[in-house]
Amino acid sequence: MSIDITLTWRRLFGAIGVAALLGLGVALLVAWSGLYNVAASRGHPAWLNWFLELGMRNSVEANAPRLPSPDLTEPGLIALGAAHFQTGCAPCHGGPDQAVNPIYQGMLPEPPKLGDAVGHWSDSELHWIIKHGLQYAGMPGWAAPHRDDEIWALVAFLRALPDLTESEFRHLAAGNGSVTPVTVKQLVSGSATSLAMTTCTKCHETDLAPPVSDKIPRLAGQPRPFLLRALQEYRADARQSGIMEPIAAEIPEALLADVAAYYADLEPRPHPPPAFKGNPKRGREIALYGDPDNRVAACQACHSSAAKPDYPRLAGQSASYMTARLQHWKIGHESKTPLDALMANAMGKLSDEQIDDVVAWYASRPIEGEPP
């Protein structure tokens, strides 16, 4: 009896192997012959659409880890996500005030309206899709895959998107930029401008308004060499940001120095009382004198107004922004610039509590303040 069972299993596996080889042979024959029409205008057969959709959904569910998410209702997070969505996502997916360009409607598969689609995914699944992109859909992965803080901003906006009116979306996407309606004369003359990729004021401060979010740095009054170096590093994919890298790449190289000069000459605006969770008194000791036991230099040696001009000034930056950046270095993601490596080395030697303390001291300082 055992011999008969063994022979039966061998025959079964043999038959499966032969069928697999035949299927592979047919697939190779179809590919070699060119019989299958790959034109996007033709579309997929219904059975293939079903198969790809099934595979995509199950793949996302299987591969997306369950991540702890930040507060996705936080206005600063939503505003930052809206600024990127308008230029990075809306051209393909459309928005409350923007139809999908017919060019992108011809993609296969056609990009979905995200306000209708986000309800099918969990927060962690949305994060995974944005971070990694989707094969066969033309959706790229995030330009800086380690910047989870930026990805969560877009997730927060997508969660808010279904309930936004056209006016609310337009104001969120514009940030500190103009939302004045375009006149017919501007439209036909070519002088009309939409919210362009290079509109810095969508996120950053102006002479009349602070930044739209506490998740981004305050640029006003920063040294020109530092601002120029940052823009150049974004263009070269050396400084990591899925939001800033595409923007810097679109700025004409000849204008980079002018952009840096504009923000360096901009008068810093007073900031509201900061929110932080560390101890400013303990943070002051580290900022002024470092942590000798762990061989960490004083922060102010590089980040005061008297330090080298190609380093940023930290006084008056938001606690939320500084904490995210310092924790990013502490995690130890690959550094692409010497200064990144320097910061990663320093942050790796500080505890989370010490980082919170340093952040608290800098956030509580006047924007151009110096230690007494």
Buried (B, 14 or more C-beta within 10 A) or exposed (E): EEEEEEEEEEEEEEEEEEEEEEEEEEEEEEEEEEEEEEEEEEEBEEEEEEEBEEEBEEEBEEEBEEBEBBEBEBBBBBBBBBBBBBBBBBBBBBBBBBEBEEEBEEBBBBBBBBBEBBEEBBBBBBBBBBBBBBEEBBBEEBBBBBBBBBBBBBBBBBBBBBEBEEEBBBBBBBBBBEEEEEEEEEEEEEEEEEBEBBBBBBBBBBEEEBBBBBBBBBBBBBBBBBBBBBBBBBBEBBBBBBBBBBBBBEBEEEEBBEBBEBBBEBEBBEBEEBEBEBBBEBBBBBBBBBBEEEEBEBBBBBBBBEBEBBBBBBBBBBBBBBBBBBBBBBEEBEBEBEBBEBBBBBBEEBEEEBBBBBBBBBBBBEBEBEEE
